[in-house]
Amino acid sequence: MQFVGNAVADEVVFASGDPEADKFVALYRSGDRLVGAATLNEQRKIMKLRRIIAKKGTWADALELLNPTEKKS
């Protein structure tokens, strides 16, 4: 399990996976900003979320990372 950012948040959401399973991503939100993230067996995602938090990225940025929209030609 890995954690980045701040655990003090307005809301915590399991954005992917399942806390009962062996893989998940939980996002910590304060207003419209991503302030923290916890993962289990998601090393690549936690590194990307760390960058979003460091850049003061938005909640939408984090959701886009986890659920990218399909690009149309």
PDB file with one MODEL, atoms N, CA, C and O in Angstrom:
MODEL        1
ATOM      1  N   MET A   1       0.862  -1.175   0.000  1.00  0.00           N
ATOM      2  CA  MET A   1       0.000   0.000   0.000  1.00  0.00           C
ATOM      3  C   MET A   1       0.903   1.230   0.000  1.00  0.00           C
ATOM      4  O   MET A   1       1.926   1.278   0.682  1.00  0.00           O
ATOM      5  N   GLN A   2       0.489   2.223  -0.789  1.00  0.00           N
ATOM      6  CA  GLN A   2       1.225   3.479  -0.861  1.00  0.00           C
ATOM      7  C   GLN A   2       0.249   4.639  -0.716  1.00  0.00           C
ATOM      8  O   GLN A   2      -0.906   4.560  -1.135  1.00  0.00           O
ATOM      9  N   PHE A   3       0.749   5.733  -0.103  1.00  0.00           N
ATOM     10  CA  PHE A   3      -0.054   6.938   0.068  1.00  0.00           C
ATOM     11  C   PHE A   3       0.789   8.141  -0.303  1.00  0.00           C
ATOM     12  O   PHE A   3       1.974   8.207   0.024  1.00  0.00           O
ATOM     13  N   VAL A   4       0.170   9.097  -0.992  1.00  0.00           N
ATOM     14  CA  VAL A   4       0.827  10.370  -1.310  1.00  0.00           C
ATOM     15  C   VAL A   4      -0.130  11.503  -0.974  1.00  0.00           C
ATOM     16  O   VAL A   4      -1.348  11.331  -0.998  1.00  0.00           O
ATOM     17  N   GLY A   5       0.436  12.662  -0.662  1.00  0.00           N
ATOM     18  CA  GLY A   5      -0.372  13.842  -0.422  1.00  0.00           C
ATOM     19  C   GLY A   5      -0.824  13.972   1.009  1.00  0.00           C
ATOM     20  O   GLY A   5      -0.107  13.615   1.943  1.00  0.00           O
ATOM     21  N   ASN A   6      -2.031  14.492   1.167  1.00  0.00           N
ATOM     22  CA  ASN A   6      -2.591  14.832   2.463  1.00  0.00           C
ATOM     23  C   ASN A   6      -3.848  14.005   2.714  1.00  0.00           C
ATOM     24  O   ASN A   6      -4.692  13.870   1.829  1.00  0.00           O
ATOM     25  N   ALA A   7      -3.971  13.453   3.919  1.00  0.00           N
ATOM     26  CA  ALA A   7      -5.144  12.640   4.252  1.00  0.00           C
ATOM     27  C   ALA A   7      -6.322  13.482   4.737  1.00  0.00           C
ATOM     28  O   ALA A   7      -7.428  12.964   4.894  1.00  0.00           O
ATOM     29  N   VAL A   8      -6.097  14.772   4.976  1.00  0.00           N
ATOM     30  CA  VAL A   8      -7.183  15.659   5.398  1.00  0.00           C
ATOM     31  C   VAL A   8      -7.923  16.104   4.140  1.00  0.00           C
ATOM     32  O   VAL A   8      -7.382  16.839   3.314  1.00  0.00           O
ATOM     33  N   ALA A   9      -9.173  15.645   4.005  1.00  0.00           N
ATOM     34  CA  ALA A   9      -9.921  15.890   2.775  1.00  0.00           C
ATOM     35  C   ALA A   9     -11.412  16.020   3.069  1.00  0.00           C
ATOM     36  O   ALA A   9     -11.900  15.581   4.110  1.00  0.00           O
ATOM     37  N   ASP A  10     -12.117  16.633   2.128  1.00  0.00           N
ATOM     38  CA  ASP A  10     -13.578  16.747   2.220  1.00  0.00           C
ATOM     39  C   ASP A  10     -14.257  15.425   1.877  1.00  0.00           C
ATOM     40  O   ASP A  10     -15.339  15.118   2.378  1.00  0.00           O
ATOM     41  N   GLU A  11     -13.604  14.647   1.011  1.00  0.00           N
ATOM     42  CA  GLU A  11     -14.221  13.418   0.503  1.00  0.00           C
ATOM     43  C   GLU A  11     -13.128  12.428   0.109  1.00  0.00           C
ATOM     44  O   GLU A  11     -12.072  12.809  -0.396  1.00  0.00           O
ATOM     45  N   VAL A  12     -13.407  11.151   0.353  1.00  0.00           N
ATOM     46  CA  VAL A  12     -12.526  10.071  -0.086  1.00  0.00           C
ATOM     47  C   VAL A  12     -13.370   9.114  -0.918  1.00  0.00           C
ATOM     48  O   VAL A  12     -14.438   8.674  -0.491  1.00  0.00           O
ATOM     49  N   VAL A  13     -12.870   8.797  -2.119  1.00  0.00           N
ATOM     50  CA  VAL A  13     -13.627   7.960  -3.048  1.00  0.00           C
ATOM     51  C   VAL A  13     -12.737   6.828  -3.554  1.00  0.00           C
ATOM     52  O   VAL A  13     -11.594   7.061  -3.949  1.00  0.00           O
ATOM     53  N   PHE A  14     -13.254   5.617  -3.541  1.00  0.00           N
ATOM     54  CA  PHE A  14     -12.559   4.510  -4.209  1.00  0.00           C
ATOM     55  C   PHE A  14     -12.853   4.662  -5.699  1.00  0.00           C
ATOM     56  O   PHE A  14     -13.944   4.335  -6.168  1.00  0.00           O
ATOM     57  N   ALA A  15     -11.868   5.161  -6.427  1.00  0.00           N
ATOM     58  CA  ALA A  15     -12.057   5.520  -7.827  1.00  0.00           C
ATOM     59  C   ALA A  15     -11.869   4.345  -8.775  1.00  0.00           C
ATOM     60  O   ALA A  15     -12.400   4.352  -9.886  1.00  0.00           O
ATOM     61  N   SER A  16     -11.125   3.346  -8.348  1.00  0.00           N
ATOM     62  CA  SER A  16     -10.997   2.132  -9.158  1.00  0.00           C
ATOM     63  C   SER A  16     -10.650   0.976  -8.239  1.00  0.00           C
ATOM     64  O   SER A  16     -10.098   1.156  -7.153  1.00  0.00           O
ATOM     65  N   GLY A  17     -10.986  -0.205  -8.703  1.00  0.00           N
ATOM     66  CA  GLY A  17     -10.749  -1.392  -7.904  1.00  0.00           C
ATOM     67  C   GLY A  17     -11.740  -1.514  -6.763  1.00  0.00           C
ATOM     68  O   GLY A  17     -12.827  -0.938  -6.801  1.00  0.00           O
ATOM     69  N   ASP A  18     -11.350  -2.276  -5.740  1.00  0.00           N
ATOM     70  CA  ASP A  18     -12.241  -2.590  -4.632  1.00  0.00           C
ATOM     71  C   ASP A  18     -11.404  -2.751  -3.364  1.00  0.00           C
ATOM     72  O   ASP A  18     -10.402  -3.466  -3.378  1.00  0.00           O
ATOM     73  N   PRO A  19     -11.798  -2.101  -2.270  1.00  0.00           N
ATOM     74  CA  PRO A  19     -11.015  -2.226  -1.039  1.00  0.00           C
ATOM     75  C   PRO A  19     -10.977  -3.655  -0.495  1.00  0.00           C
ATOM     76  O   PRO A  19     -10.095  -3.991   0.295  1.00  0.00           O
ATOM     77  N   GLU A  20     -11.914  -4.486  -0.904  1.00  0.00           N
ATOM     78  CA  GLU A  20     -11.919  -5.885  -0.475  1.00  0.00           C
ATOM     79  C   GLU A  20     -11.038  -6.761  -1.368  1.00  0.00           C
ATOM     80  O   GLU A  20     -10.744  -7.905  -1.023  1.00  0.00           O
ATOM     81  N   ALA A  21     -10.620  -6.225  -2.509  1.00  0.00           N
ATOM     82  CA  ALA A  21      -9.783  -6.971  -3.454  1.00  0.00           C
ATOM     83  C   ALA A  21      -8.313  -6.653  -3.195  1.00  0.00           C
ATOM     84  O   ALA A  21      -7.975  -5.994  -2.212  1.00  0.00           O
ATOM     85  N   ASP A  22      -7.461  -7.118  -4.067  1.00  0.00           N
ATOM     86  CA  ASP A  22      -6.026  -6.890  -3.893  1.00  0.00           C
ATOM     87  C   ASP A  22      -5.510  -5.732  -4.736  1.00  0.00           C
ATOM     88  O   ASP A  22      -4.304  -5.617  -4.950  1.00  0.00           O
ATOM     89  N   LYS A  23      -6.408  -4.866  -5.221  1.00  0.00           N
ATOM     90  CA  LYS A  23      -5.995  -3.747  -6.071  1.00  0.00           C
ATOM     91  C   LYS A  23      -7.045  -2.647  -6.006  1.00  0.00           C
ATOM     92  O   LYS A  23      -8.223  -2.889  -6.267  1.00  0.00           O
ATOM     93  N   PHE A  24      -6.608  -1.414  -5.651  1.00  0.00           N
ATOM     94  CA  PHE A  24      -7.543  -0.288  -5.650  1.00  0.00           C
ATOM     95  C   PHE A  24      -6.794   1.035  -5.687  1.00  0.00           C
ATOM     96  O   PHE A  24      -5.591   1.105  -5.432  1.00  0.00           O
ATOM     97  N   VAL A  25      -7.556   2.098  -6.017  1.00  0.00           N
ATOM     98  CA  VAL A  25      -7.088   3.475  -5.936  1.00  0.00           C
ATOM     99  C   VAL A  25      -8.156   4.261  -5.190  1.00  0.00           C
ATOM    100  O   VAL A  25      -9.322   4.264  -5.584  1.00  0.00           O
ATOM    101  N   ALA A  26      -7.754   4.932  -4.106  1.00  0.00           N
ATOM    102  CA  ALA A  26      -8.650   5.832  -3.376  1.00  0.00           C
ATOM    103  C   ALA A  26      -8.127   7.253  -3.544  1.00  0.00           C
ATOM    104  O   ALA A  26      -6.937   7.517  -3.370  1.00  0.00           O
ATOM    105  N   LEU A  27      -9.032   8.160  -3.885  1.00  0.00           N
ATOM    106  CA  LEU A  27      -8.655   9.557  -4.101  1.00  0.00           C
ATOM    107  C   LEU A  27      -9.214  10.431  -2.986  1.00  0.00           C
ATOM    108  O   LEU A  27     -10.344  10.240  -2.537  1.00  0.00           O
ATOM    109  N   TYR A  28      -8.407  11.390  -2.548  1.00  0.00           N
ATOM    110  CA  TYR A  28      -8.760  12.322  -1.481  1.00  0.00           C
ATOM    111  C   TYR A  28      -8.968  13.693  -2.111  1.00  0.00           C
ATOM    112  O   TYR A  28      -8.081  14.234  -2.771  1.00  0.00           O
ATOM    113  N   ARG A  29     -10.156  14.240  -1.894  1.00  0.00           N
ATOM    114  CA  ARG A  29     -10.560  15.478  -2.565  1.00  0.00           C
ATOM    115  C   ARG A  29     -10.811  16.592  -1.552  1.00  0.00           C
ATOM    116  O   ARG A  29     -11.399  16.372  -0.494  1.00  0.00           O
ATOM    117  N   SER A  30     -10.361  17.770  -1.896  1.00  0.00           N
ATOM    118  CA  SER A  30     -10.672  18.971  -1.123  1.00  0.00           C
ATOM    119  C   SER A  30     -11.098  20.040  -2.130  1.00  0.00           C
ATOM    120  O   SER A  30     -10.282  20.539  -2.905  1.00  0.00           O
ATOM    121  N   GLY A  31     -12.367  20.376  -2.107  1.00  0.00           N
ATOM    122  CA  GLY A  31     -12.904  21.276  -3.128  1.00  0.00           C
ATOM    123  C   GLY A  31     -12.788  20.620  -4.490  1.00  0.00           C
ATOM    124  O   GLY A  31     -13.231  19.487  -4.679  1.00  0.00           O
ATOM    125  N   ASP A  32     -12.193  21.328  -5.441  1.00  0.00           N
ATOM    126  CA  ASP A  32     -12.023  20.748  -6.780  1.00  0.00           C
ATOM    127  C   ASP A  32     -10.602  20.230  -6.996  1.00  0.00           C
ATOM    128  O   ASP A  32     -10.199  19.969  -8.129  1.00  0.00           O
ATOM    129  N   ARG A  33      -9.840  20.082  -5.904  1.00  0.00           N
ATOM    130  CA  ARG A  33      -8.451  19.637  -6.026  1.00  0.00           C
ATOM    131  C   ARG A  33      -8.237  18.236  -5.483  1.00  0.00           C
ATOM    132  O   ARG A  33      -8.853  17.830  -4.498  1.00  0.00           O
ATOM    133  N   LEU A  34      -7.360  17.514  -6.139  1.00  0.00           N
ATOM    134  CA  LEU A  34      -6.876  16.242  -5.630  1.00  0.00           C
ATOM    135  C   LEU A  34      -5.801  16.566  -4.603  1.00  0.00           C
ATOM    136  O   LEU A  34      -4.813  17.223  -4.930  1.00  0.00           O
ATOM    137  N   VAL A  35      -5.982  16.112  -3.356  1.00  0.00           N
ATOM    138  CA  VAL A  35      -5.006  16.423  -2.310  1.00  0.00           C
ATOM    139  C   VAL A  35      -4.262  15.188  -1.808  1.00  0.00           C
ATOM    140  O   VAL A  35      -3.229  15.311  -1.150  1.00  0.00           O
ATOM    141  N   GLY A  36      -4.782  13.996  -2.114  1.00  0.00           N
ATOM    142  CA  GLY A  36      -4.121  12.771  -1.669  1.00  0.00           C
ATOM    143  C   GLY A  36      -4.603  11.573  -2.458  1.00  0.00           C
ATOM    144  O   GLY A  36      -5.631  11.620  -3.133  1.00  0.00           O
ATOM    145  N   ALA A  37      -3.832  10.489  -2.359  1.00  0.00           N
ATOM    146  CA  ALA A  37      -4.216   9.247  -3.023  1.00  0.00           C
ATOM    147  C   ALA A  37      -3.603   8.075  -2.270  1.00  0.00           C
ATOM    148  O   ALA A  37      -2.467   8.141  -1.800  1.00  0.00           O
ATOM    149  N   ALA A  38      -4.371   7.015  -2.168  1.00  0.00           N
ATOM    150  CA  ALA A  38      -3.892   5.767  -1.579  1.00  0.00           C
ATOM    151  C   ALA A  38      -4.117   4.664  -2.600  1.00  0.00           C
ATOM    152  O   ALA A  38      -5.167   4.606  -3.241  1.00  0.00           O
ATOM    153  N   THR A  39      -3.130   3.793  -2.748  1.00  0.00           N
ATOM    154  CA  THR A  39      -3.277   2.678  -3.682  1.00  0.00           C
ATOM    155  C   THR A  39      -2.795   1.384  -3.056  1.00  0.00           C
ATOM    156  O   THR A  39      -1.978   1.377  -2.136  1.00  0.00           O
ATOM    157  N   LEU A  40      -3.310   0.318  -3.568  1.00  0.00           N
ATOM    158  CA  LEU A  40      -2.828  -1.017  -3.240  1.00  0.00           C
ATOM    159  C   LEU A  40      -2.544  -1.715  -4.563  1.00  0.00           C
ATOM    160  O   LEU A  40      -3.436  -1.903  -5.390  1.00  0.00           O
ATOM    161  N   ASN A  41      -1.290  -2.090  -4.744  1.00  0.00           N
ATOM    162  CA  ASN A  41      -0.850  -2.775  -5.965  1.00  0.00           C
ATOM    163  C   ASN A  41      -1.123  -1.977  -7.241  1.00  0.00           C
ATOM    164  O   ASN A  41      -1.503  -2.542  -8.266  1.00  0.00           O
ATOM    165  N   GLU A  42      -0.928  -0.680  -7.168  1.00  0.00           N
ATOM    166  CA  GLU A  42      -1.103   0.216  -8.332  1.00  0.00           C
ATOM    167  C   GLU A  42       0.081   1.186  -8.394  1.00  0.00           C
ATOM    168  O   GLU A  42      -0.110   2.401  -8.353  1.00  0.00           O
ATOM    169  N   GLN A  43       1.298   0.655  -8.493  1.00  0.00           N
ATOM    170  CA  GLN A  43       2.508   1.467  -8.433  1.00  0.00           C
ATOM    171  C   GLN A  43       2.578   2.525  -9.528  1.00  0.00           C
ATOM    172  O   GLN A  43       2.964   3.662  -9.256  1.00  0.00           O
ATOM    173  N   ARG A  44       2.224   2.186 -10.725  1.00  0.00           N
ATOM    174  CA  ARG A  44       2.287   3.158 -11.831  1.00  0.00           C
ATOM    175  C   ARG A  44       1.310   4.303 -11.621  1.00  0.00           C
ATOM    176  O   ARG A  44       1.628   5.464 -11.876  1.00  0.00           O
ATOM    177  N   LYS A  45       0.130   3.965 -11.157  1.00  0.00           N
ATOM    178  CA  LYS A  45      -0.883   5.008 -10.959  1.00  0.00           C
ATOM    179  C   LYS A  45      -0.502   5.946  -9.815  1.00  0.00           C
ATOM    180  O   LYS A  45      -0.721   7.153  -9.918  1.00  0.00           O
ATOM    181  N   ILE A  46       0.063   5.421  -8.731  1.00  0.00           N
ATOM    182  CA  ILE A  46       0.411   6.292  -7.607  1.00  0.00           C
ATOM    183  C   ILE A  46       1.480   7.301  -8.016  1.00  0.00           C
ATOM    184  O   ILE A  46       1.464   8.440  -7.550  1.00  0.00           O
ATOM    185  N   MET A  47       2.403   6.898  -8.877  1.00  0.00           N
ATOM    186  CA  MET A  47       3.437   7.831  -9.330  1.00  0.00           C
ATOM    187  C   MET A  47       2.828   8.956 -10.169  1.00  0.00           C
ATOM    188  O   MET A  47       3.234  10.111 -10.047  1.00  0.00           O
ATOM    189  N   LYS A  48       1.863   8.623 -11.011  1.00  0.00           N
ATOM    190  CA  LYS A  48       1.189   9.641 -11.818  1.00  0.00           C
ATOM    191  C   LYS A  48       0.323  10.544 -10.943  1.00  0.00           C
ATOM    192  O   LYS A  48       0.259  11.753 -11.168  1.00  0.00           O
ATOM    193  N   LEU A  49      -0.336   9.968  -9.957  1.00  0.00           N
ATOM    194  CA  LEU A  49      -1.149  10.771  -9.045  1.00  0.00           C
ATOM    195  C   LEU A  49      -0.270  11.694  -8.205  1.00  0.00           C
ATOM    196  O   LEU A  49      -0.671  12.816  -7.895  1.00  0.00           O
ATOM    197  N   ARG A  50       0.912  11.238  -7.838  1.00  0.00           N
ATOM    198  CA  ARG A  50       1.861  12.078  -7.097  1.00  0.00           C
ATOM    199  C   ARG A  50       2.183  13.345  -7.894  1.00  0.00           C
ATOM    200  O   ARG A  50       2.249  14.439  -7.333  1.00  0.00           O
ATOM    201  N   ARG A  51       2.383  13.188  -9.206  1.00  0.00           N
ATOM    202  CA  ARG A  51       2.676  14.344 -10.053  1.00  0.00           C
ATOM    203  C   ARG A  51       1.491  15.306 -10.122  1.00  0.00           C
ATOM    204  O   ARG A  51       1.672  16.524 -10.096  1.00  0.00           O
ATOM    205  N   ILE A  52       0.288  14.761 -10.210  1.00  0.00           N
ATOM    206  CA  ILE A  52      -0.911  15.609 -10.246  1.00  0.00           C
ATOM    207  C   ILE A  52      -1.023  16.409  -8.952  1.00  0.00           C
ATOM    208  O   ILE A  52      -1.308  17.606  -8.989  1.00  0.00           O
ATOM    209  N   ILE A  53      -0.805  15.765  -7.821  1.00  0.00           N
ATOM    210  CA  ILE A  53      -0.880  16.452  -6.526  1.00  0.00           C
ATOM    211  C   ILE A  53       0.197  17.533  -6.437  1.00  0.00           C
ATOM    212  O   ILE A  53      -0.084  18.650  -6.001  1.00  0.00           O
ATOM    213  N   ALA A  54       1.414  17.215  -6.843  1.00  0.00           N
ATOM    214  CA  ALA A  54       2.524  18.179  -6.788  1.00  0.00           C
ATOM    215  C   ALA A  54       2.248  19.409  -7.643  1.00  0.00           C
ATOM    216  O   ALA A  54       2.654  20.515  -7.288  1.00  0.00           O
ATOM    217  N   LYS A  55       1.563  19.225  -8.761  1.00  0.00           N
ATOM    218  CA  LYS A  55       1.239  20.344  -9.665  1.00  0.00           C
ATOM    219  C   LYS A  55      -0.059  21.049  -9.276  1.00  0.00           C
ATOM    220  O   LYS A  55      -0.546  21.922  -9.994  1.00  0.00           O
ATOM    221  N   LYS A  56      -0.617  20.648  -8.111  1.00  0.00           N
ATOM    222  CA  LYS A  56      -1.900  21.198  -7.649  1.00  0.00           C
ATOM    223  C   LYS A  56      -3.000  20.960  -8.679  1.00  0.00           C
ATOM    224  O   LYS A  56      -3.801  21.840  -8.993  1.00  0.00           O
ATOM    225  N   GLY A  57      -3.001  19.736  -9.187  1.00  0.00           N
ATOM    226  CA  GLY A  57      -3.978  19.349 -10.200  1.00  0.00           C
ATOM    227  C   GLY A  57      -5.380  19.224  -9.643  1.00  0.00           C
ATOM    228  O   GLY A  57      -5.592  19.190  -8.431  1.00  0.00           O
ATOM    229  N   THR A  58      -6.321  19.158 -10.550  1.00  0.00           N
ATOM    230  CA  THR A  58      -7.734  19.116 -10.172  1.00  0.00           C
ATOM    231  C   THR A  58      -8.225  17.683  -9.997  1.00  0.00           C
ATOM    232  O   THR A  58      -7.568  16.712 -10.370  1.00  0.00           O
ATOM    233  N   TRP A  59      -9.407  17.606  -9.414  1.00  0.00           N
ATOM    234  CA  TRP A  59     -10.095  16.325  -9.264  1.00  0.00           C
ATOM    235  C   TRP A  59     -10.345  15.717 -10.643  1.00  0.00           C
ATOM    236  O   TRP A  59     -10.203  14.509 -10.835  1.00  0.00           O
ATOM    237  N   ALA A  60     -10.714  16.557 -11.586  1.00  0.00           N
ATOM    238  CA  ALA A  60     -10.962  16.094 -12.956  1.00  0.00           C
ATOM    239  C   ALA A  60      -9.698  15.502 -13.573  1.00  0.00           C
ATOM    240  O   ALA A  60      -9.777  14.515 -14.304  1.00  0.00           O
ATOM    241  N   ASP A  61      -8.531  16.088 -13.288  1.00  0.00           N
ATOM    242  CA  ASP A  61      -7.266  15.544 -13.793  1.00  0.00           C
ATOM    243  C   ASP A  61      -7.061  14.114 -13.301  1.00  0.00           C
ATOM    244  O   ASP A  61      -6.651  13.239 -14.064  1.00  0.00           O
ATOM    245  N   ALA A  62      -7.349  13.885 -12.028  1.00  0.00           N
ATOM    246  CA  ALA A  62      -7.175  12.550 -11.441  1.00  0.00           C
ATOM    247  C   ALA A  62      -8.153  11.550 -12.052  1.00  0.00           C
ATOM    248  O   ALA A  62      -7.776  10.426 -12.383  1.00  0.00           O
ATOM    249  N   LEU A  63      -9.401  11.962 -12.197  1.00  0.00           N
ATOM    250  CA  LEU A  63     -10.394  11.062 -12.789  1.00  0.00           C
ATOM    251  C   LEU A  63     -10.053  10.729 -14.237  1.00  0.00           C
ATOM    252  O   LEU A  63     -10.254   9.599 -14.683  1.00  0.00           O
ATOM    253  N   GLU A  64      -9.536  11.714 -14.971  1.00  0.00           N
ATOM    254  CA  GLU A  64      -9.132  11.484 -16.363  1.00  0.00           C
ATOM    255  C   GLU A  64      -7.986  10.467 -16.427  1.00  0.00           C
ATOM    256  O   GLU A  64      -7.950   9.623 -17.322  1.00  0.00           O
ATOM    257  N   LEU A  65      -7.063  10.552 -15.484  1.00  0.00           N
ATOM    258  CA  LEU A  65      -5.958   9.600 -15.437  1.00  0.00           C
ATOM    259  C   LEU A  65      -6.478   8.170 -15.237  1.00  0.00           C
ATOM    260  O   LEU A  65      -6.003   7.237 -15.883  1.00  0.00           O
ATOM    261  N   LEU A  66      -7.440   8.010 -14.353  1.00  0.00           N
ATOM    262  CA  LEU A  66      -7.947   6.679 -14.035  1.00  0.00           C
ATOM    263  C   LEU A  66      -8.945   6.153 -15.053  1.00  0.00           C
ATOM    264  O   LEU A  66      -9.079   4.943 -15.237  1.00  0.00           O
ATOM    265  N   ASN A  67      -9.646   7.070 -15.714  1.00  0.00           N
ATOM    266  CA  ASN A  67     -10.677   6.688 -16.688  1.00  0.00           C
ATOM    267  C   ASN A  67     -10.540   7.547 -17.935  1.00  0.00           C
ATOM    268  O   ASN A  67     -11.404   8.383 -18.199  1.00  0.00           O
ATOM    269  N   PRO A  68      -9.479   7.361 -18.706  1.00  0.00           N
ATOM    270  CA  PRO A  68      -9.265   8.225 -19.869  1.00  0.00           C
ATOM    271  C   PRO A  68     -10.405   8.095 -20.884  1.00  0.00           C
ATOM    272  O   PRO A  68     -10.911   7.005 -21.150  1.00  0.00           O
ATOM    273  N   THR A  69     -10.781   9.234 -21.432  1.00  0.00           N
ATOM    274  CA  THR A  69     -11.825   9.223 -22.464  1.00  0.00           C
ATOM    275  C   THR A  69     -11.213   8.743 -23.764  1.00  0.00           C
ATOM    276  O   THR A  69     -10.025   8.936 -24.024  1.00  0.00           O
ATOM    277  N   GLU A  70     -12.024   8.134 -24.549  1.00  0.00           N
ATOM    278  CA  GLU A  70     -11.537   7.647 -25.851  1.00  0.00           C
ATOM    279  C   GLU A  70     -11.307   8.830 -26.775  1.00  0.00           C
ATOM    280  O   GLU A  70     -12.152   9.717 -26.892  1.00  0.00           O
ATOM    281  N   LYS A  71     -10.175   8.831 -27.418  1.00  0.00           N
ATOM    282  CA  LYS A  71      -9.881   9.894 -28.385  1.00  0.00           C
ATOM    283  C   LYS A  71     -10.488   9.517 -29.728  1.00  0.00           C
ATOM    284  O   LYS A  71     -10.337   8.395 -30.212  1.00  0.00           O
ATOM    285  N   LYS A  72     -11.178  10.488 -30.313  1.00  0.00           N
ATOM    286  CA  LYS A  72     -11.801  10.250 -31.609  1.00  0.00           C
ATOM    287  C   LYS A  72     -10.923  10.806 -32.703  1.00  0.00           C
ATOM    288  O   LYS A  72     -10.309  11.861 -32.538  1.00  0.00           O
ATOM    289  N   SER A  73     -10.859  10.104 -33.819  1.00  0.00           N
ATOM    290  CA  SER A  73     -10.021  10.550 -34.954  1.00  0.00           C
ATOM    291  C   SER A  73     -10.659  11.673 -35.698  1.00  0.00           C
ATOM    292  O   SER A  73     -10.094  12.166 -36.674  1.00  0.00           O
TER     293      SER A  73
ENDMDL
END
